[in-house]
């Protein structure tokens, strides 16, 4: 890896996310994501979270149990992946205290590194059952993975706001039971990269950021598009998602260099083998002591 990646590793600027099984993966993504656990929605806990002033009238979209299999905080709240997302939350809250960074870019060196699943889970853990207002922006206008994961692909969203200048809040929905907010990608007309490079983008992002405590922007991968570098200008920090054992070191190096050390808050190692077995072992040990 590059000196940038090495520096992040030495300073603790990395987080490992356990590989968790996902039975019943969505058909269009089963090949790239692999299979996983039955969902226990009750494990999420769940009274209706607070609706902050100014956000009371935002329409609610319920995420189906099938799609919640991608969210270990709900599907497997005691597992290794859920715990690592809670650790990620601690790191991000530390970052906020140090430099007041609230606009977070999530990207990856290459496609299929799992960045959109990381984005969705990061938003859910940061929202913490409604304790914070968190907005996901699906800015991957090429693939719209989060819009697909949530079943909202094709709904008006960021693309329409950039094309027409419409109020972006008019397209925002609240995702339950994740207790976070979401601006879908929408359906771009023409070249998505050109659309993101329009002068309208900065105004849209600023208008949204003023309404939420945290904004998490799901970006296309650093390669082969320039979109991540365009979106970088509108965010305070980035998470670089790397698929453990699969993303080539050269691709990580190139992405880290393009984003810049000062902007990369952490490298997230996705789908790390063996972490869940370790967590299960210690969970059984401590449960037996009760």
N, C-alpha and C positions, 0 to 999 in steps of 0.2 A: 504494500500500500504506500501512498505518498507520505511525505513528511506531515502534511495536514492531517491525514488519517491517523498516523502514528501519534501525533501530538494530542489528538482527541482521545485516543485510547489511553495514553499515559495519564491524562488529567481526569480520567473517569467519565469522559464525555461519550459514553456508549451505553446502550441498554440492550440486553438480550431478551427476546420474547420467545417463550417456549413454543415448540411445535405442538399444536393440539389437534386431535382428530376431529373431523367434521363429517359425520355421516349425513347423507341426504343433502349434499352440496347442491347449489343451484345448477341445473343442467348445463347452462352455457359456460360455467366456470369450473365444473367438476374436474376437467382434464388438467387445469393448471393449479388448482388449489388442493385437490385430494379430498378424501372422505373425512365425518366427525360426530360429537356426542349428541344425545338427545337433549332437547332444551327443557330446562326447568324454569319457566317464567316466574313461578312463585318465589324462586330463590333470589330474584332481583328485589324483592321487598315490596311492597309498593302502594303507598298512598299516592294520591295525585299530587305531584310536586307543585311548588308555588308558581304563580304566573305573575312575573314582575310587572310593575306599572309600565304601560306603553306596549306591552306584548300580549295583553289579555285576549285580543281579538284575532290573533294569528291562528289559522286553521290547523287542526291536529290530524296527523296521519299515523295510524297504528301500523307498526311493522309486524308482519306475520311471524308466527313461531318458526316457520321454516327458514326465514331469512335471519332470524335471531341466532341461528346456529353459528353465525360468523362472529358473534359477540361473546367471548368467554366470560366477561363480567356477569352475563346473564346465563349463558349456557353451562358454564362450569366455574362458578364464582370462587371456589376453593382451590382451583387448579393453578398450575405454575404460570400460565399465560395471563390470567386475571391478576395475579399478584405482581407480575412484572409491569403491567399497565399501571397499577397503583404506584409502583416505584417511579415510573415515568412521570406520573402526576407530581410526585414530590420534587423531582428534578425541575419540572417546568415551573412549579410555584417558587422554587429557589431562584430560577432565572428571572422570573417576574420581579421578585424583591430586589435583585441586584441591578437590573437594567430596565425594568418595566417593559418587558417584551410580551406583547399580548397577541400580535398578529403572527401566526405560525404557518410556515410553508411546509408541506409534506411532499417529498418527491423521492425518486430513486434513480440509480444509475441507468437502469434498463427496464423495459416492460416485464411484468410478471414477477416482480420482486415482492409484491404484496403491500404496496404503499396505500392503496385505497382501504383495505381491511384495517391497516394500522391507523389511518385517518379516522375511520368510523369509531374504532375502539378508544382512540385518544380523546375524541370529543365526548364519548359517553363517560369516560372516567373523569375528565375535567368537569363535566356538568355535575357529577356526583349527586345524582337523583334530584337535580333541580337547585342545588345550592349555589351554582354559578350559571350565568347565562352564556352559553357557548353556541356559536354559529359555525356550521360546516359550509364552505363554499365549494361546490363541485366545479372547479375550473379546468378540468380535463375535457375540453370541448371535442377532442378527437375520439374519446372512448366513453366518457361519462360513467365510469365504473361505479361510483357511489350511487348515482341515480339508478343504475341497474340493480345494485345490491339492495336498495331500499324499495324497489318496485315503482319508482317515480320517473323512470326514463321516459322522455317525450313530453313531460310537463314543462310549461314555460319557466324560464329561469335566467341564468346569467347571460346567455347568448341574446335573448330577446331584450334584456335591459341594455346591453351594449349596443344593439342595433337601433333601438327606438328611443333610448334615453328615459325609459319608464322607471318609476320608483322601484328599486330592487326589493324593498320591503313588501311590495305587493305580491311577490312570487315566493316569499319565505313561508315555510311550514314548520310545525313543531313535530318532532319524531317521538313517539311513545312506544315502548316504555323507556326510551333512552334519555328523555328529558332534555334533549338538545334541539337546536333549530337548524334548518337546512335550506340552502338555496340551490335548487337543481341546476344542472348544466344548461338545460334547454336544448333547442335545436338550431345550431348556427346555419346561416345561409352564406355560402362561399367558403373561403379559407379560414379555419378556426384560428390559426396563428396570426393572420392579419387582423382578425377581430379583436384578439387579446392585446394587440399592439396599438389599438385605437386610443385616442386621447380620452375616451370616456371611462376607461378602466379605473384610473386613479380616483375619479369622483365616486364611482360605484363602491369601490372598496372602502373609501373614507366614510361614506354615508352609512355603510353597514357597520363599520368598526365603532362608530359613535353610539350604536344601540346595544352593543353586546360587550360583556367583560372579556371574552376570548373569541378570536376568529381563527379557524383552522382551514387553510386553503389546500385542497387536494389538487396537485399539479400533474401534468404529464411528466413522464420520466425526463431526465436531463438529456438523454439521447433517445431518439433521433431528432427531437424538436428543440426549438429555442424558447418555448413557452415558459419553462421553469425559470429561465433567466429574466424574462419579462415580469413574471409574477414575483420574483425575488425583490424587485424594487418596491413592491407594495406591502412587504412583510418585514417583520423585525428579526426573525430567526428562522432557521430551517431544521427539520429532521430529515436525515438522509437514510432511507430504508434500504437495507441490504439483505438479500436472502442467503442465509447461512449455507455455506457449502456449494452455492450455485453461482452467485454473482462474481464475475471475474475481478480479480484485484485491480487490473488495469482500468476497468470501468469505474470502480469505486474511486480510484485515484483521479481520473479525468473529471468525474462529477464533483468531487471535493474541491478540486482546483478551480473549476468553473464557478461554483457557488461561493468559494472563498472561506477561509478558516474563521474569519470574524462573523460570518453569517450562519455557519453550521453549528447549531446548539448541541447536537448529538448525532451519532450514528446508531441506528436501531437495527440490531441483528435479528431478523425475523426467522421464525421456524427453526429454532435451535433444538436439536435432538437431545433428549435425555432430561431436560429440566423438569418436565411434568412428572417423570418417575421419581426424581429426587423430592419434589414437593409432596407427592402421594405418600412416599415412605415416611416423611416427617409428620405429615398430617395424621397418618394412622398411629404413629408413635404417641403423639400428644393426645389424640382422642382416647387412646387406651389408658391414659393416666387420669382421666376425669372420673 
